[in-house]
Amino acid sequence: MAQYCLECGGTLSYDPVLKQYSCKSCGLTFTSQQLLEGRGQLNDRESSDEQKRRRQKEYLNWWLSKK
């Protein structure tokens, strides 16, 4: 599974000496724990956005089916 930077979305590479992931684009480094926590926060934020989009799409489908 590919790893992506939490800040810029760039590709991460793992450095076994430092035991950290570093972004090839912006140079930020992350531990595996930081990546897990950051992805959890992103998933929470995305889930509320996805719920909003899903409700809008359901409403639009309902509206169009009545016409």
Secondary structure, DSSP 4 states (H G I P E B T S, - for coil): ---B-TTT-PBEEEETTTTEEEETTT--EE-HHHHHHHHHHHHHHHHHHHHHHHHHHHHHHHHHHH-
